[in-house]
Amino acid sequence: MTPHETIRLFTKILENLEKWMDKAGEHAKARSFEVDLLAQARLAPDQYVFAQQVQSACDQAKYTAAYLSGKPAPSHPDTEKTFAELRERIRKCTGFLAAVSEKDLAGADERKVAPPWLQGRWLRGRDYLVDLAIPNFFFHVTMAYAILRHNGVNLGKMDYIGSLPTRDA
Amino acid sequence: MTPHETIRLFTKILENLEKWMDKAGEHAKARSFEVDLLAQARLAPDQYVFAQQVQSACDQAKYTAAYLSGKPAPSHPDTEKTFAELRERIRKCTGFLAAVSEKDLAGADERKVAPPWLQGRWLRGRDYLVDLAIPNFFFHVTMAYAILRHNGVNLGKMDYIGSLPTRDA
């Protein structure tokens, strides 16, 4: 999986996340509650709420594309409170991802990735992708999924995986 | 991330999972309950329990290594009920992963991957890895983590990510 394929996979999963949010909307409507309540739901008292899981997944995807291409990451402040605002956040993120081409990612393996939280230390681009970006992106999207699932939203595995390029010959 | 790096990443995350289980054991001891109760915990009534999440994560890792190398997958029946048995399952899995070399995975991209549940259809090895194996593996390990976290186990993000090959010069 090249860095560009990783960015495409992140994009696909973020698009799937919007579909989970559609199902959350249907569930809220059927039960007559406001879907935005789910933006503040969490699985443990000291854990991020749904909105923060979405913001974190978007940020991990955004920074992967930025760090590995050398393009500056656009600023997306964590201000979203509603599902509508979270959808906007996802689309700003996937818009940025779409603007990062395979060519922009040439040399990604050898880039020096030094996010502020590493406090001066750094990771080789390839190590950043494998050991941090991929697990951390899936951590946050799966936690978002788990929060909805725990709150009764009718989700199944294929909602998570999305479309598969199967062949018959 | 090559197929071999993916298998190494799956191994690392499965080793991390054993450390989450250590923390679950400490939590159970502190609260005077039997840790094996957590093997049957779940986040939603129609969702897999912790034991099944571990079995599914192991199977996804095992089948990735098998399908992409052409080696036969060893049979690991889903009989585990206790944490001790689940640890055994993880180690059988990582033992098989360790036996699949980079050379065994040459040509993985072009292999025809036809798991029974695709009912005659198939995926190109590379598509299987990107669109199915990676998301599905992380789905199950994150769900296992989420179940423990929801039940009060003292886990944090770095328990999930594990060691990072950071550099200082």
Interface residues (C-beta under 8 A of the other chain):
Chain A: M1 E5 T6 L9 K12 I13 L43 A44 Q47 L118 G120 R121 W122 L123 R124 R126 D127 L129 V130 D131 L132 I134 P135 N136 F138 F139 T142 M143 Y145 A146 R149 H150 G152 K157 Y160 I161 G162 S163 L164 P165 T166 R167 D168
Chain B: M1 E5 T6 L9 K12 I13 L43 A44 Q47 L118 G120 R121 W122 L123 R124 R126 D127 L129 V130 D131 L132 I134 P135 N136 F138 F139 T142 M143 Y145 A146 R149 H150 G152 K157 Y160 I161 G162 S163 L164 P165 T166 R167 D168
